[in-house]
Amino acid sequence: MLKPAEFDPVDTTGNAGLDNVLGGGLTRNRLYLLEGNPGTGKTTIALQFLMQGVRLGEKALYVSMSETKEELEATARSHGWDISSIEIHEMASVHDFVESDQRQSLLYSSDLELDETTESIFNRVRETKPNRFVIDSLSEFQLLAQGSVRYRRQLLTLKHFLSRQNTTVLLLDDMTADLKDRTIHSIAHGVIHLEELSPVYGAERRRLRIVKYRGMRFRGGYHDFAIKQGGISVYPRLIAGEHRRTTGSDLILSGIGGLDKLLGGGIERTSSLLLTGPSGSGKTLLALQYAMAALRRGEKVAAYIFDEDVEALKKRALLIGLDFSSAIEDGRLILEGVDAAELTPGEFTYEVRDQVESNGATTVIIDSLNGYQQAMPEEQFLLLHLHELLVYLNRQGATAIMTLAQSGLVSEDLKSDVTVTFVSDTIILLRFFEAAGQVLKAISIVKKRSGHHEATIRELKIQDSGVHVGEVMTQFNGLLGNIPVFTGAQDELLKS
């Protein structure tokens, strides 16, 4: 965990995820820039920042140059917030200023010189003496300045005045003015950049990064976030190396005797298991067998289902004797359907971490990586996310079980759009093959990093009584290529 310097007290932002990214919060009595296009969540973060100050008994001031007080209150109500304790200085029309007897000064920025606008803000700060202060937005200042030299001079004047007021300042910039003018970047103590991405299909994605933060260690790179009812949820990028490594590892069993024998006794806890093969070959049901085995050991399981309706999956599992209803009811099993079109990888990682750290899950199932990839089409970044997640689970003493569907059914050149075999500790390969007028399944272990495993190929049967792994199939050659050649006696063909 990154920590701020001991001699620099910080103001928490009211957002735990953002505080984590910032290394604790915002250094007190400094000026910060929060920038992003309209709709990226600047106002929501700013209101969270001010409300946190109110909760701590501090004075909070919001100067709005682009939104009315009613619009701000409507935004707050949409999140279930009461912002009546926040002082709002609304820059409205000059006529309102003349006629109004309200407590706020009402001005209209485009009808006044920049100096007068700035002086109005200074007066409100002197009257309020806020501990936390927000100005929304700098685009109005930039338009009034009508030039970079005057704009910079006015910002320096603003900064020098506020530096003597013992207030932490958050300046919002909607980036609708001159995008090439980065004057404020050099003046601000820290810069937080928000952006919104629009995929071809699915909901918009939002992420943030800290562009600069003087004198503080912060969590670099992009961090996913979402605007939800109740505020902004920030999902800090996972850095597995920050987490304590778990020592010692025992073997865990699937509960299927033939499979455990094939694996040389089981798979190591803290390892990752990949079940790969064509659609319908039994990958999901094998993963659920490991889930049931963990539950019978008294452990907790978190299973994330990308490709199938959860209710349909529970019914399908019940057909082979896997009843998860009681485990779901008492919270030992979290069986969650995931909509890849609505998910960001950062949010998914956060959900997994929460189940491991807060709920004590020791087995995490991802079914499937094909669906997970839809949340992040760029494969190289998927691998980085997945690698960090697997290393994290390893350090937490948890087992990761993943499924990966290969395109095609019985072709000789089955392929996958996701290349993750090198990040998996153990790989179980499933195949269809045809023999004696039947479509049958074969199972084999093609990789196991630690410990012994059989190099044989066995028959896999999924029946009402459960999943069974049969004897070694010595009568065939070429099973993995789906063009088997029968070499045994006809009367012993697939003998049970």
C-alpha positions in Angstrom: 0.0 0.0 0.0 1.3 3.4 -0.9 1.4 5.9 1.9 1.8 9.7 2.0 4.8 11.3 3.7 4.2 11.5 7.5 4.8 15.2 7.6 2.2 16.0 5.0 -1.4 15.6 6.4 -3.9 14.7 3.8 -7.6 15.4 3.2 -9.5 12.2 2.3 -11.6 12.6 -0.8 -14.6 10.7 0.5 -13.9 8.0 -2.1 -11.9 5.0 -0.7 -10.8 3.8 -4.2 -9.6 7.3 -5.2 -7.8 7.7 -1.9 -6.0 4.4 -2.5 -4.9 5.6 -6.0 -3.7 8.9 -4.5 -1.7 7.2 -1.8 -4.0 8.3 1.0 -5.8 11.5 -0.3 -5.0 15.1 -1.2 -2.2 16.9 0.6 -3.9 19.5 2.7 -3.9 23.2 1.7 -2.8 22.6 -1.9 -4.4 23.3 -5.3 -5.4 20.4 -7.5 -6.9 20.0 -11.0 -9.6 17.5 -11.8 -10.0 17.4 -15.6 -12.1 15.5 -18.0 -14.7 15.9 -20.8 -18.3 16.6 -19.9 -20.0 13.5 -18.4 -16.9 11.9 -17.0 -17.9 12.5 -13.3 -16.0 15.6 -12.2 -18.9 17.2 -10.4 -19.8 13.9 -8.6 -16.2 13.5 -7.3 -16.1 17.2 -6.3 -19.3 16.8 -4.3 -18.0 13.7 -2.6 -14.9 15.6 -1.7 -16.9 18.5 -0.1 -19.3 16.2 1.7 -16.4 14.3 3.3 -15.2 17.6 4.6 -18.7 18.3 6.1 -18.7 14.9 7.8 -15.4 15.8 9.4 -16.8 19.1 10.7 -15.1 21.3 8.0 -16.5 24.2 6.0 -17.1 23.5 2.3 -17.6 26.0 -0.6 -18.6 25.2 -4.2 -18.3 28.0 -6.7 -20.3 27.1 -9.9 -19.7 29.0 -13.1 -21.4 26.6 -15.4 -24.3 25.0 -13.4 -27.1 26.5 -11.3 -27.6 25.6 -7.7 -30.8 23.7 -8.7 -28.8 21.6 -11.1 -26.2 20.7 -8.5 -28.9 19.8 -6.0 -30.6 17.6 -8.6 -27.3 15.8 -9.2 -27.0 15.3 -5.4 -30.5 14.0 -5.1 -29.9 11.4 -7.9 -27.2 9.9 -5.5 -29.4 10.2 -2.4 -27.2 13.1 -1.0 -28.1 16.2 1.0 -25.8 19.0 0.1 -27.5 21.7 2.2 -24.4 22.0 4.4 -22.3 22.9 1.4 -22.0 26.7 0.7 -22.8 27.2 -3.0 -21.7 30.4 -4.7 -23.6 30.5 -8.0 -22.4 32.7 -10.8 -25.8 33.5 -12.4 -27.1 36.5 -14.2 -26.3 40.1 -13.3 -30.1 40.9 -13.1 -30.4 38.2 -10.4 -27.5 39.9 -8.6 -29.4 43.3 -8.6 -32.8 42.0 -7.6 -32.0 39.1 -5.3 -31.9 39.4 -1.6 -30.5 35.8 -1.2 -27.4 35.2 0.8 -25.3 34.2 -2.3 -23.8 36.7 -4.6 -25.1 36.1 -8.2 -22.9 37.1 -11.1 -22.7 36.3 -14.7 -19.2 35.6 -15.8 -19.5 36.5 -19.5 -20.8 40.0 -18.7 -18.0 40.9 -16.4 -14.2 41.3 -16.7 -12.1 38.4 -15.5 -10.7 40.6 -12.6 -14.2 41.3 -11.3 -15.1 37.6 -11.5 -12.0 36.6 -9.6 -12.6 39.3 -6.9 -16.1 38.0 -6.4 -14.7 34.6 -5.7 -12.1 36.0 -3.3 -14.8 37.8 -1.4 -16.8 34.7 -1.0 -13.7 32.8 0.2 -13.0 35.5 2.8 -16.5 35.4 4.1 -16.8 31.6 4.2 -13.3 30.6 5.2 -13.7 27.1 3.7 -11.5 24.2 4.5 -12.4 22.6 1.2 -13.1 24.6 -1.9 -14.2 23.7 -5.5 -14.3 25.9 -8.6 -16.4 24.6 -11.5 -15.1 25.2 -14.2 -11.8 26.7 -15.5 -13.1 26.8 -19.0 -15.1 30.0 -18.1 -11.9 31.6 -16.8 -10.1 30.6 -20.0 -12.8 32.1 -22.2 -12.8 35.4 -20.2 -9.0 35.7 -20.3 -9.0 35.6 -24.1 -5.3 34.7 -24.1 -2.9 32.4 -22.5 -0.7 35.1 -20.8 -3.6 36.7 -19.0 -5.1 33.3 -18.2 -1.9 32.1 -16.6 -1.5 35.4 -14.7 -5.0 35.1 -13.3 -4.5 31.5 -12.3 -1.3 32.5 -10.4 -3.2 35.2 -8.7 -5.8 32.7 -7.7 -3.3 30.2 -6.5 -1.3 32.7 -4.4 -4.5 34.1 -2.8 -5.8 30.6 -1.9 -2.4 29.4 -0.6 -2.9 31.9 2.3 -6.4 30.7 3.1 -5.6 27.3 4.6 -8.0 25.6 2.2 -7.6 22.5 -0.1 -8.7 23.6 -3.6 -10.1 21.4 -6.4 -10.4 23.1 -9.8 -12.6 21.4 -12.4 -11.8 21.7 -16.1 -14.3 20.3 -18.7 -11.6 20.7 -21.4 -14.0 22.5 -23.8 -11.7 25.5 -24.3 -8.2 25.4 -25.7 -7.0 21.8 -25.3 -3.4 22.8 -26.1 -3.2 25.2 -23.2 -1.8 23.2 -20.2 -1.0 26.2 -18.1 -2.9 24.9 -15.1 -0.9 21.6 -15.2 2.3 23.4 -14.3 0.6 25.5 -11.5 -1.5 22.7 -9.9 0.1 20.6 -7.1 -1.6 17.5 -8.6 -3.6 16.6 -11.7 -6.3 13.9 -11.9 -7.4 13.1 -15.4 -10.8 11.4 -16.1 -11.8 9.9 -19.5 -14.7 8.1 -21.0 -14.4 5.3 -23.6 -17.2 4.3 -25.9 -17.0 0.7 -27.2 -18.8 -0.4 -30.3 -21.2 -2.4 -28.2 -22.0 -2.1 -24.5 -22.0 0.5 -21.9 -19.4 3.3 -21.8 -16.2 2.7 -19.9 -14.6 5.3 -17.6 -11.0 5.4 -16.2 -8.7 7.8 -14.5 -5.1 8.4 -13.9 -2.9 10.7 -11.8 -1.0 12.8 -14.3 1.2 14.4 -11.5 1.3 14.7 -7.8 4.2 16.6 -6.3 6.0 15.1 -3.4 3.7 12.0 -3.1 3.9 8.4 -4.1 0.7 7.5 -6.0 -0.6 4.4 -7.9 0.3 5.1 -11.5 -1.4 3.9 -14.7 -5.1 3.8 -15.5 -7.8 2.8 -13.0 -11.3 1.9 -14.0 -14.2 3.7 -12.3 -18.0 3.7 -12.6 -20.7 6.3 -11.8 -23.3 4.6 -9.7 -26.2 5.7 -7.5 -24.4 6.8 -4.4 -21.3 8.2 -6.1 -18.2 7.3 -8.0 -16.7 3.8 -7.5 -13.0 3.7 -8.3 -11.3 0.3 -8.8 -7.5 0.7 -8.2 -5.3 -1.2 -10.6 -4.2 -4.5 -9.0 -0.5 -4.8 -8.3 0.0 -8.3 -7.1 3.5 -7.6 -5.8 2.1 -5.5 -3.0 0.4 -8.4 -1.4 1.9 -10.9 1.1 3.0 -14.2 -0.3 1.3 -17.3 1.3 3.8 -20.0 2.2 3.0 -23.7 1.9 0.6 -25.5 -0.4 -1.4 -28.7 -0.1 -3.0 -30.7 -2.8 -6.7 -30.3 -3.4 -9.0 -32.9 -4.9 -11.8 -32.7 -7.4 -13.8 -35.5 -5.8 -13.5 -37.5 -9.1 -11.2 -40.4 -8.4 -10.1 -40.9 -12.0 -9.3 -37.2 -12.5 -7.3 -36.9 -9.3 -5.3 -40.0 -10.3 -4.7 -38.5 -13.8 -3.4 -35.4 -12.0 -1.0 -37.3 -9.9 -3.0 -36.8 -6.7 -4.6 -33.4 -7.3 -3.6 -29.8 -8.0 -1.8 -27.5 -5.7 -3.7 -24.9 -3.8 -2.5 -21.4 -4.8 -2.2 -22.7 -8.4 -4.2 -21.9 -11.5 -6.1 -24.6 -13.4 -7.2 -24.1 -17.0 -10.0 -26.4 -18.5 -9.9 -26.1 -22.2 -11.7 -27.8 -25.1 -14.6 -27.3 -27.5 -18.0 -26.1 -26.4 -20.0 -28.9 -24.7 -17.1 -31.0 -23.8 -17.7 -30.6 -20.0 -15.4 -27.8 -18.9 -18.0 -26.0 -16.8 -19.2 -29.1 -15.1 -15.7 -30.1 -14.2 -15.1 -26.6 -12.7 -18.3 -27.1 -10.7 -17.0 -30.4 -9.4 -14.1 -28.6 -7.9 -16.5 -26.1 -6.4 -18.5 -28.8 -4.8 -15.3 -30.5 -3.5 -14.2 -27.2 -1.9 -17.6 -26.7 -0.3 -17.5 -30.2 1.2 -14.1 -29.3 2.7 -15.8 -26.4 4.5 -14.3 -23.7 2.2 -15.9 -20.8 0.4 -16.1 -20.5 -3.4 -16.7 -17.5 -5.7 -17.8 -18.5 -9.3 -18.2 -15.9 -12.1 -20.3 -17.1 -15.0 -19.9 -15.1 -18.2 -21.4 -17.4 -20.8 -24.5 -18.9 -19.3 -27.6 -18.0 -17.3 -27.0 -18.8 -13.6 -30.4 -20.4 -13.1 -30.0 -22.6 -16.1 -26.5 -23.6 -14.9 -27.8 -24.6 -11.5 -30.5 -26.8 -13.1 -27.9 -28.4 -15.3 -25.6 -29.1 -12.4 -28.5 -30.6 -10.5 -29.0 -33.1 -13.3 -25.7 -34.7 -12.4 -26.1 -34.6 -8.7 -24.6 -31.2 -7.9 -27.0 -29.3 -5.6 -25.6 -25.9 -4.7 -28.8 -24.4 -3.2 -27.9 -24.6 0.5 -24.3 -23.3 -0.2 -25.7 -20.3 -2.0 -28.3 -19.6 0.7 -25.7 -19.5 3.5 -23.1 -17.6 1.5 -20.5 -20.3 1.1 -20.9 -20.1 -2.6 -21.2 -16.9 -4.6 -22.5 -17.9 -8.1 -22.7 -14.6 -10.0 -23.7 -14.1 -13.6 -21.5 -11.5 -15.3 -22.6 -9.3 -18.3 -19.3 -8.7 -20.1 -20.9 -5.8 -22.0 -21.5 -3.9 -18.7 -18.2 -4.8 -17.0 -14.7 -3.3 -16.9 -11.7 -5.6 -16.0 -10.9 -3.3 -13.1 -14.4 -3.8 -11.6 -14.2 -7.5 -12.1 -10.8 -7.7 -10.3 -12.2 -5.6 -7.5 -15.2 -8.0 -7.1 -12.8 -11.0 -6.9 -10.6 -9.3 -4.4 -13.6 -8.4 -2.2 -14.7 -12.1 -2.2 -11.2 -13.3 -1.3 -10.3 -10.7 1.3 -13.7 -10.0 2.9 -15.7 -13.2 2.3 -12.7 -15.6 2.6 -13.2 -17.4 -0.7 -10.4 -19.9 -1.3 -11.5 -21.1 -4.8 -12.3 -18.6 -7.6 -13.9 -19.9 -10.9 -13.9 -17.9 -14.1 -16.3 -19.4 -16.7 -15.1 -18.5 -19.2 -12.1 -16.5 -20.3 -13.8 -16.0 -23.7 -16.5 -14.0 -22.0 -13.9 -12.2 -19.8 -12.1 -11.2 -23.0 -15.3 -9.4 -24.2 -14.8 -7.0 -21.3 -11.4 -6.1 -22.8 -11.0 -6.8 -26.5 -7.3 -5.9 -26.5 -5.8 -9.4 -25.8 -2.4 -8.1 -24.6 -4.0 -6.1 -21.8 -6.2 -9.0 -20.9 -3.1 -11.1 -20.3 -1.6 -8.5 -18.1 -4.8 -8.2 -16.0 -5.2 -11.9 -15.8 -1.5 -12.5 -14.8 -1.8 -9.9 -12.0 -5.0 -11.5 -10.8 -3.6 -15.1 -10.8 -0.4 -14.0 -9.0 -2.6 -12.1 -6.5 -4.7 -15.3 -5.9 -1.6 -17.3 -5.5 -0.3 -14.9 -2.8 -3.6 -15.0 -1.0 -3.6 -18.8 -0.8 -6.5 -19.2 -3.3 -7.0 -21.5 -6.3 -8.0 -20.2 -9.6 -10.1 -22.4 -12.0 -10.7 -21.1 -15.5 -12.4 -22.4 -18.5 -11.5 -21.6 -22.1 -13.7 -22.6 -25.1 -12.0 -23.5 -28.4 -13.7 -22.8 -31.7 -15.0 -25.7 -33.5 -16.2 -29.1 -32.3 -14.3 -32.0 -33.8 -12.0 -30.4 -36.3 -8.3 -31.2 -36.4 -7.2 -27.6 -35.8 -9.2 -26.4 -32.8 -8.2 -22.9 -32.0 -8.8 -20.3 -29.3 -9.0 -16.5 -29.6 -7.4 -16.2 -26.1 -3.8 -17.3 -25.6 -3.5 -17.9 -21.8 -1.9 -21.3 -21.6 1.5 -19.9 -20.5 0.0 -18.2 -17.4 -1.8 -21.4 -16.3 -0.1 -23.8 -13.9 -2.1 -26.8 -14.9 -4.0 -27.5 -18.1 -6.7 -30.1 -18.6 -7.5 -30.8 -22.3 -10.9 -32.1 -23.3 -11.7 -33.5 -26.7 -14.5 -35.0 -28.7 -13.9 -38.1 -30.8 -16.0 -40.5 -32.8 -15.9 -44.3 -32.4 -18.3 -47.1 -33.0 -21.0 -44.7 -34.2 -20.8 -42.6 -31.0 -19.6 -39.1 -30.1 -17.3 -39.6 -27.1 -15.1 -37.4 -24.9 -11.5 -37.7 -23.9 -9.6 -36.0 -21.1 -5.8 -35.6 -20.6 -3.3 -33.4 -18.7 -1.0 -31.5 -21.1 0.7 -29.3 -18.5 1.4 -29.4 -14.7 4.1 -27.1 -13.5 4.6 -28.8 -10.1 4.4 -32.5 -9.3 3.8 -35.6 -11.3 0.9 -36.3 -13.6 -0.1 -39.1 -15.9 0.7 -38.8 -19.6 -2.3 -40.9 -20.5 -5.6 -40.2 -22.2 -8.8 -41.3 -20.5 -12.4 -41.4 -21.4 -14.7 -38.7 -19.8 -18.3 -39.6 -19.2 -21.0 -37.2 -17.9 -23.9 -39.1 -16.6 -26.9 -38.7 -14.2 -24.7 -40.1 -11.5 -22.1 -37.4 -12.1 -18.8 -36.9 -13.9 -16.6 -40.0 -14.3 -13.1 -40.5 -15.7 -12.6 -43.9 -17.1 -9.6 -46.1 -17.7 -6.6 -45.3 -20.0 -7.7 -45.5 -23.7 -4.9 -47.8 -25.0 -6.9 -48.9 -28.0 -6.6 -45.6 -29.9 -4.0 -43.4 -31.5 -4.6 -39.8 -32.6 -7.3 -38.9 -30.1 -6.0 -35.4 -29.5 -6.1 -34.7 -33.2 -9.8 -35.9 -33.3 -8.9 -38.5 -36.0 -8.4 -41.6 -33.8 -7.1 -44.8 -35.2 -8.5 -47.9 -33.4 -5.7 -50.4 -32.6 -7.5 -52.8 -30.2 -9.8 -55.8 -30.5 -13.3 -55.1 -31.7 -14.9 -56.8 -28.7 -13.0 -54.6 -26.3 -14.0 -51.3 -27.9 -14.7 -48.8 -25.1 -15.2 -51.6 -22.6 -16.4 -50.2 -19.3 
